[in-house]
Amino acid sequence: MSTGNIRVGVIGTGGMGTRHAVNIHRFVGGATVSAVYDLDQGHANQAAAQCGNARVFDDPIKLINDNSIDAVVIASPDGTHADMTLACLKAGKPVLCEKPLATRAEDAVKVLEAEVAIGRKLIAVGFMRRFDPQHVAVKNMAMSGEIGKPLLWKGVHRNAQIAFGITGATILINSAGHDFDSARFLLSEEVQDVSVRGLKSRPELHQDTKDLLLIQMTMSNNCLATAEVYVNDEYGYEVSAELVCQCGTAITEQPDKTLVRAKSHRGFYVASDWLSPFQDAYVAELIDWVDSLQKGQPFHGASAWDGYVTMMVTTAAIQSLNTGAVVPVKLIEKPALYQ
Ligand SMILES: NC(=O)c1ccc[n+]([C@@H]2O[C@H](COP(=O)([O-])OP(=O)(O)OC[C@H]3O[C@@H](n4cnc5c(N)ncnc54)[C@H](O)[C@@H]3O)[C@@H](O)[C@H]2O)c1
C-alpha cells in the first residue's frame, strides 16, 4: 500500500457512513475522502459536500475498482456487507467493513476463505469498542494482573427505541454482535456455547418481537459472559462492560463531560443516539486503520476472523433463542493468517 495519502471511497452514507467520511476529512491525517456512493444519491451528495466535494459514484463496484481509490469504507446496510467486501478483495483493496461482516454464517465463511486465499489481511471490521478509551482501560487493567484472573464479562447494551416488530434474530445480528466482540476482546477468550432468552417488553408490539434479550456464554479458560440487550428503554443509548476478576472488578464508564444541575435534579444526560458516545472510538479506529495502510503495520482492531467468529456466535445465539437450547459455537481451525 502507498506510503502517501490514502484515497478512501465510502459506500453507504447514512448516519454511520457520513460520520466516517466526516471523521476522515476532519481528523485523520494522511487520508482523503475521494469518493462516495449511496443508493440514495441525495445522501451521497450531502456527504460529499461535507468532506471537500468528494466524487459521487453511481455504482459501488465502479467505485471499488476505480484506480483513484486506494481503500474502501463500507457502511451500507448489513445485508450488503459480504458482497461489497468480496468485491474489495477481488480488486485487492483494503476495506474497513462496518459490522456485521455478513448476515449469514455461510457468507462470513466465504469472505474469510477469500481473504485466506489471498494470504494478506485486507479486511478490518468496525467493532469500534476495541478503540473506546474506557474499554481499552478495562482491558489494560485485566491484563495488568492487578485484580487477578478475569472470570466474568457482564455487558449492558440499551437503545431508546427500535422499529416496531423487530425480531430477536435482527437484534442478535445487528446489535449484539458488538457485545459478543466485547466479551471476546476484554476476556481474550473464545465463546464455547451460548444461551439466549428473549421477551417482548410491551403487549402492543408485534407478536414476533423480542426486544429484550438475556445472553449467557461459556467462554474458554473457565470464564463466563452475560449480557442484557434491550432496544426499547425509552431513556437513551447506553453501553457498559464489566470484568469481574478474582480480586476486583473493572467497568467502563461513559460519563457525559458535563454535570448538569436543573429542575431539582443533579446528574448526567444519557445520549439519545448511538454515534456520539463512541465518537472518540470511531476516530481512533480510522486513524489506526489509515496508519496500518500507510506504514504497513498491523491494524489493531477486529479482523475478518473476528467478524467470522461473531457471525458464528450470532448464528448459535439465534438457534438458542428459537429452541431454548444451549448451543455450542463451532469454529473452523484458526488460519495461520490470524494467529
Ligand atoms: N460500528 C457502529 O457503532 C455502528 C453504528 C451504526 C451503524 N453501524 C452499521 O453501519 C451500517 C449503516 O448503518 P446506519 O446506521 O448508517 O444506517 P442508515 O440507514 O443511516 O444508512 C444506511 C445508508 O445506506 C444506504 N443504502 C441502502 N442500500 C444501499 C446499497 N445497496 N448500497 C449502498 N448504500 C445503500 C441508504 O440510502 C443509507 O444512506 C450498518 O451496517 C450498521 O450495522 C455501525
The ligand as an SDF file (V2000), in Angstrom:
LIG
                    3D

 44 48  0  0  0  0  0  0  0  0999 V2000
  -19.9860    0.3630   14.4980 N   0  0  0  0  0  0  0  0  0  0  0  0
  -21.0280    1.0300   14.9210 C   0  0  0  0  0  0  0  0  0  0  0  0
  -21.0440    1.5330   16.0270 O   0  0  0  0  0  0  0  0  0  0  0  0
  -22.2160    1.2440   14.0280 C   0  0  0  0  0  0  0  0  0  0  0  0
  -23.1780    2.2000   14.3630 C   0  0  0  0  0  0  0  0  0  0  0  0
  -24.2380    2.3870   13.4810 C   0  0  0  0  0  0  0  0  0  0  0  0
  -24.3520    1.6260   12.3280 C   0  0  0  0  0  0  0  0  0  0  0  0
  -23.4070    0.6990   12.0500 N   0  0  0  0  0  0  0  0  0  0  0  0
  -23.5060   -0.1000   10.8240 C   0  0  0  0  0  0  0  0  0  0  0  0
  -23.3380    0.7810    9.7210 O   0  0  0  0  0  0  0  0  0  0  0  0
  -24.1980    0.4090    8.6480 C   0  0  0  0  0  0  0  0  0  0  0  0
  -25.0680    1.5900    8.2800 C   0  0  0  0  0  0  0  0  0  0  0  0
  -25.8750    1.9090    9.3840 O   0  0  0  0  0  0  0  0  0  0  0  0
  -26.5220    3.3650    9.5320 P   0  0  0  0  0  0  0  0  0  0  0  0
  -26.9320    3.4930   10.9490 O   0  0  0  0  0  0  0  0  0  0  0  0
  -25.6450    4.3740    8.9290 O   0  0  0  0  0  0  0  0  0  0  0  0
  -27.8270    3.1930    8.6350 O   0  0  0  0  0  0  0  0  0  0  0  0
  -28.5500    4.3350    7.8050 P   0  0  0  0  0  0  0  0  0  0  0  0
  -29.8940    3.7810    7.4820 O   0  0  0  0  0  0  0  0  0  0  0  0
  -28.4520    5.6350    8.4980 O   0  0  0  0  0  0  0  0  0  0  0  0
  -27.6890    4.4540    6.4640 O   0  0  0  0  0  0  0  0  0  0  0  0
  -27.6250    3.4490    5.5090 C   0  0  0  0  0  0  0  0  0  0  0  0
  -27.3310    4.1130    4.1710 C   0  0  0  0  0  0  0  0  0  0  0  0
  -27.1070    3.1010    3.1980 O   0  0  0  0  0  0  0  0  0  0  0  0
  -27.8040    3.4710    2.0110 C   0  0  0  0  0  0  0  0  0  0  0  0
  -28.0530    2.2580    1.2420 N   0  0  0  0  0  0  0  0  0  0  0  0
  -29.1170    1.4240    1.2450 C   0  0  0  0  0  0  0  0  0  0  0  0
  -28.9040    0.3820    0.4170 N   0  0  0  0  0  0  0  0  0  0  0  0
  -27.6730    0.5760   -0.1140 C   0  0  0  0  0  0  0  0  0  0  0  0
  -26.8860   -0.1540   -1.0390 C   0  0  0  0  0  0  0  0  0  0  0  0
  -27.3170   -1.3050   -1.5740 N   0  0  0  0  0  0  0  0  0  0  0  0
  -25.6710    0.3390   -1.3720 N   0  0  0  0  0  0  0  0  0  0  0  0
  -25.2140    1.4900   -0.8300 C   0  0  0  0  0  0  0  0  0  0  0  0
  -25.9170    2.2350    0.0380 N   0  0  0  0  0  0  0  0  0  0  0  0
  -27.1330    1.7620    0.3980 C   0  0  0  0  0  0  0  0  0  0  0  0
  -29.0360    4.1940    2.4730 C   0  0  0  0  0  0  0  0  0  0  0  0
  -29.5430    5.0390    1.4570 O   0  0  0  0  0  0  0  0  0  0  0  0
  -28.4780    4.9780    3.6580 C   0  0  0  0  0  0  0  0  0  0  0  0
  -27.9600    6.2370    3.2550 O   0  0  0  0  0  0  0  0  0  0  0  0
  -24.9810   -0.8030    9.1330 C   0  0  0  0  0  0  0  0  0  0  0  0
  -24.3710   -1.9630    8.6670 O   0  0  0  0  0  0  0  0  0  0  0  0
  -24.8790   -0.7410   10.6460 C   0  0  0  0  0  0  0  0  0  0  0  0
  -24.9300   -2.0080   11.2610 O   0  0  0  0  0  0  0  0  0  0  0  0
  -22.3450    0.5060   12.8490 C   0  0  0  0  0  0  0  0  0  0  0  0
  1  2  1  0
  2  3  2  0
  2  4  1  0
  4  5  1  0
  4 44  2  0
  5  6  2  0
  6  7  1  0
  7  8  2  0
  8  9  1  0
  8 44  1  0
  9 10  1  0
  9 42  1  0
 10 11  1  0
 11 12  1  0
 11 40  1  0
 12 13  1  0
 13 14  1  0
 14 15  2  0
 14 16  1  0
 14 17  1  0
 17 18  1  0
 18 19  2  0
 18 20  1  0
 18 21  1  0
 21 22  1  0
 22 23  1  0
 23 24  1  0
 23 38  1  0
 24 25  1  0
 25 26  1  0
 25 36  1  0
 26 27  1  0
 26 35  1  0
 27 28  2  0
 28 29  1  0
 29 30  1  0
 29 35  2  0
 30 31  1  0
 30 32  2  0
 32 33  1  0
 33 34  2  0
 34 35  1  0
 36 37  1  0
 36 38  1  0
 38 39  1  0
 40 41  1  0
 40 42  1  0
 42 43  1  0
M  CHG  2   8   1  16  -1
M  END
$$$$
